[in-house]
Amino acid sequence: MRAIRIHVEQPLAAGAEISLPAGAGEHLRRVLRLAAGARVLLFNGDGRDYAAVLLDTERNGVRARIEGAQAAAAESALTLTLVQSIARGEKMDWILQKATELGVARIVPVFTARTEVRLDGGRGDKRLAHWHGVICGACEQCGRARLPRLDAPQPLAHWLATAAREGSLLTLDPQSSTRVRDLPALSAAQLVVGPEGGFDSADLLLLHAAGARGLTLGPRVLRTETAGMAALAMLQSHHGDA
């Protein structure tokens, strides 16, 4: 049976007794119908899983005692940053979920010339908090105990001008003849994925000026939510998890 994993945003240590987040507690009590004595795994993003036993599952809160910790082994040797043009609605949720499952270390949502999503005023903070929840849920499911870093949304030009280069800078370009298998050995890479309408000429000029190397994924035109995930899977297969 697959272990039940719960993300908690607080310090964890063997022997400590803690109250679980309200949403997680309700899920354990009402959906999974767990009782006192059931065992779960807790994690807070520090790279370790904490074995815990439920002490009670009352309506006013679920408490657990931590019995020990061990390093989680789900991280990739390849440090991947996904620089993703913000997609609409559930597409962006899906991208964040799958990128987390595919082992990215960092996600940077960016605005490009053809990005249709606007995050004015308080909408940006609410969306960022929602995205953080999506990432936490994906880590619970896939076994990661270290959450990918999620940057605040920003213009692509700003990221290109200010970000430190962490490995090769790559972007998806159907005009390129370079495939993932043609790349030299990588220990880190930053992958820039365009919006639903593709990069416009100004975006491409910025990427080329920054030294981005174009990659092709084959003869078919892929949607933004498909293209990035296909590229991440290939990079992991050739340079990371393999």
Buried (B, 14 or more C-beta within 10 A) or exposed (E): EEEBBBBBEEEBEEEBEBBBBEEBBBBBBEEEEBEEEBEBBBBBBBBBBBBBEBBEBEEEBBBBBBEEBEEBEBBBEBBBBBBBBBBEEEBBBBBBBBBBBBBBBBBBBBBBBBBEBEBEEEEBEEBBEEBBEBBBBBBBEBBBBBBBEBBEBBBBBEBBEEBEEBBBBBBBBBEBEEEBEEBEEBEBBBBBBBBBEBBEEEBBEBBEEBEBBBBBBEEEEBEBBBBBBBBBBBBBEBBBBE
